[in-house]
Amino acid sequence: MTQQFRRRALAAVATASVLALTACNAGSSSTGSSGSATGSGGGASGQSVAIGLVLEPTSMDFTRSDGAAIAQALLGNVYEGLVKVDEKGAIQPSLATSWTISPDRRTYTFDLVQGARFSNGAPLTADDVVFSINRVKTDWAVAVKRSMDVVSSATALSPTKVQVTLSRPSNSWLYAMTTRVGAVFSRTGVAELATTPVGTGPYTLGEWRRGDAIVLRRNDAYHGAKPYFGQVTLRYIKDAAALNNALLSGTIDVIGTVQSPESLQQFTTDDRYRVIEGTTNGEVMLTMNTSRPLLKDRAVRQAIRQAIDHRSLLQTCWAGHGTLLGAMVPPTDPWYQDLTGVAPFDRAKATQALKDAGAAGRTLRLRLPAAPYATTCGQVVKSDLEQAGLKVTMDQMDFPTWLSDVFKGADYDLTIVAHVEPRDIGRMFGNPDYYTRYDNKAVQAELAAADAGTEAQQVEHMKEVARLTAEDAASDVLFLMPNLVVADKDIQGLPTNAVGETLDLAHLSRS
């Protein structure tokens, strides 16, 4: 069915999705937002705000370094894309004020905002957009670059109009452009991305005190409404108790991602603070390396899933906050379905299945990034699997080492990490080279059909992807992270849900 779509710039939708979970390409926090109006504090001020987070970026260059913590800090703040997502996951204008899609769904034509400049002073033009799209295909060195493989060409039709042609219809491409692959770079500003990001966003990088904080400063030349806060400090605090104490002592104004949910009562009973609890797309995964001999066996993977008491795990690990999922699809995605009954907890059945598969008494290596949820969940997983007859050795490493050894090197049997990128089930299970090493032709065929079909067909095929990966125990979803934020009661602009990659700072204010 031929369709033509045209998006117009919308009046600002309040606030932006926040303040994040822990990180990786496989998981740092992510949030999405929309709108361009200043927060309720009423215009730009000279005030500052400090936000406590957990996992610090390893670099400022997300084109070459994995880890969603980079996008969390920079995307939507320093860098902007043509489009972005709002708190409900809907695509909204950003550097593109409007766009059309051809009847064959292969050609996208974007009209750009006028008057936007990069922080190095260069004006934004269509040539920069073309340069940025092509650079993903030629120069990026991270797995998410595959989102741009479907692009055949990008052309500047005028200084303010860009045309992108796809090799085939793709339901996922425009949505992918709301993530880091859609960031627009200056043609003259990519020489030192690891330390000096250059973008069109409402903030610029002030300083990066490694091991401590990233300071962003308001871009007074920003083309849109100016942010309320003149300075935002992202302070990285790994210890959960220290993070809470930083808010209690006034060192920070917001805990962007609560790391000890059992401690929430001290804030809910104190009228100096307010607690926000919503949902995210951050699935806490017990990822299985399916290239390992023991984990190639579907029966073993299924037994591992059934050996884990997920409800008890959620209570122990995250004080009952969060949502149990049967597949890697959060309820905010259009193809969500309740698949929690696919592999219900049954320790006796899991124990027998492991014996039948010759896996009883065998050892699996569980390797964890240094994040509170991974540590606490790791203890529960180890205990549950050992009660079912497996042996589990567990080691913990800092996040850069985890990225190098586990995520890039696939040197692990099991790992636990929050995957917070939106709609990432295809990346997780559709690419045999990904760190899961999962190779299922039926899943790959369903993903291809979902991307090329109509919107209704996309939903149908993506539901089948979820069902196939759940039944095959491709990995195990321990739970869906909640969006748990604690802030000084006068901080405004904090959203309930966090569903994109960005930690949107431009809509925060103080009442």
Protein Blocks (a to p, Z undefined) as FASTA:
>chain_A
ZZddddddddddeddddddddddfkopaddddedjbdcfkopaafbdcddddfbdcfbfb
lklbgcjklmmmmgoplpccfbdcdfkopacdfkbmbdcddfklpaccddddehiacfko
pacdfklmmmmmmmmmmmgccfklmmmmmpmbdcdfbfkbccdddfbdcfklmmmmmmmk
lpccdfklmmmmmlmccdfbfbdcfbdcehiaccddddfkbfbdcdfblbdcddddfblk
lmmmmmmnomambdfbdcblklmmmmmmpckbccdddddfbdcdddddfkbmklmpmklm
mmmmmmpcfklmmmmmnnopacddfbdcdfkbmkbccfklmmgcdfklmmmmmmmnopgo
pacdddddddfklmmmmmmmmmmmmmnopacddddddfklmmmmmmmnopafbdcdddfb
ghillmmmmpmkbmnlpacfklmmmmmmmmmmcfklmmmmmmmmmmmmmmnombacfbac
dddddddfkbghiafbdcbfbdcfklgccZZ
